[in-house]
């Protein structure tokens, strides 16, 4: 089971902040026990099949593939959780593939691993090296729906979604442009 | 009351498919007292069940049976198993279409004569003219309630249209308006007016957009002469020793095989499934497939020269609000070889929701170049290019050598290479489209590659001579008198216009011919 929860039980915010201080450059996410935890947004993603460090790297990788600075990590975490919940938990070969791919990513990144690279450009340079791998294609392809098809994300882009129940836009701004 | 017909009833006209061609033909024949069975592969999903959600709706309506792709088109790389975005449901792709309803231009019916021989293209003149079709176009426009015809007012302009129109006028374009749309701008034919909901592609929940699902089909059923059988996937057309077709074998709702006898069979499964079915119906007498003495079944696959141009502005547009395609520029639609290509193209407004924009803006793209475009989603405007593409023999639907569907029939492979004329036209349209937006202050523009095909045409083409094509000017196969093609696969060439109005027009005309032939005992 993988759950995303708003408040991380058993770990105080102060505790999180302290741990985060030692977690390297990509410090917004920390690994604690079997979970990936967000320091400043108070949510956690519990992982069971993959190593939590692997999930933390996957989440950063997701952000580096589709970086939206106004979209919180939580939505990237939701997009990636299926790799733990549905895939790795059911198929050992998938789990091994993901762990190996992340180990490879870390090795390419050098001493501090992928999360140790402070600049997005440096992490992207590593991703460019693996762009043609099945692993990268799987993660990128999955994000197209995993990230952008989250209804909670749509308002962050100004997309209003379903409109029939509101009577369409005939009285709600389909022709309200003023700047032309 | 919908009429149920026996499987053994040899008097019925069987129509395969219930979209623009099949649904219209079924109603027209039923109105004339002909007994009709429509076999539709998809489910019957009424319009109140449509979903205002792009991916969920896609799962509900799209034809997702496995297909493969080949050739140099980018769709084959980005969407290898989704050559076309068309529908598997009662009403066919008329549930999904955008509603743009344009007559072909006179010169487009004589493509070979007017364009001359184009290297690598298999151009041919249609065996009919605009004058032949004009009375039927008029009937079709009335049936569909096309705006700007029959005294029906145009749709109001959305934000996306206003940007498009302002750019077009700044560039000097003159033929710019909110389109000839089969979407009610006012209450008509017992259907609501458009409420600017913005989900035209997901099926209109108001019923404001014409679809056979809630017009032709219930009207036909009300005569007691039309039965629509959903979830009935036709696998094979059978024939007798005399070479006439006698019926069809189909898999029913439970997947059991049934044989429906028929006096006439009309194929209207869209331009991938229709030739696939003819090819899969090969027999000792017709080893290359039915109606294929010319060898042209499945060939000359056309998909229109398409592409999109999106642009970002420094102020909000909210282009997803309102009728998706109610906006057109027709100044580039004519044939003017000085532009470096033959034929012409239309520019039409287009918007996608965020989920589909992410999937289609630049398939495979990632990183900030991609995401900063989506960051400006609410400041975007968009248009679609639809132009005439060249028929090429090598572009074809063929039967896959190994892969089979759930019923054991070979799946279709869709091969497509762009012709140099297609590429020249697309590049011209990209430049013009970007200039339109630049003229009103775009800060960034995106020449976006074609999506999986929505306009699938030409794979059972109409020809004067039996050696050049599959069907005659009535859509009747050259080889087998009681076998007809009733969808866009009979198009000899694609023209620059969205095809549905012409498919409906040909179906109305075919119904007249069929009823007359039946009454004279010729079929």
Interface residues (C-beta under 8 A of the other chain):
Chain A: X64 X65 X66 X67 X68 X70 X124 X140 X144 X145 X147 X148 X149 X153 X154 X157 X158 X159 X160 X161 X162 X163 X164 X165 X167 X168 X169 X170 X172 X173 X174 X175 X176 X177 X179 X180
Chain B: X52 X53 X55 X156 X157 X158 X159 X162 X163 X166 X194 X195 X196 X197 X198 X199 X205 X206 X315 X316 X317 X318 X320 X321 X322 X353 X354 X355 X358 X359 X364 X366 X367 X368 X370 X371 X374 X375 X377 X378 X440
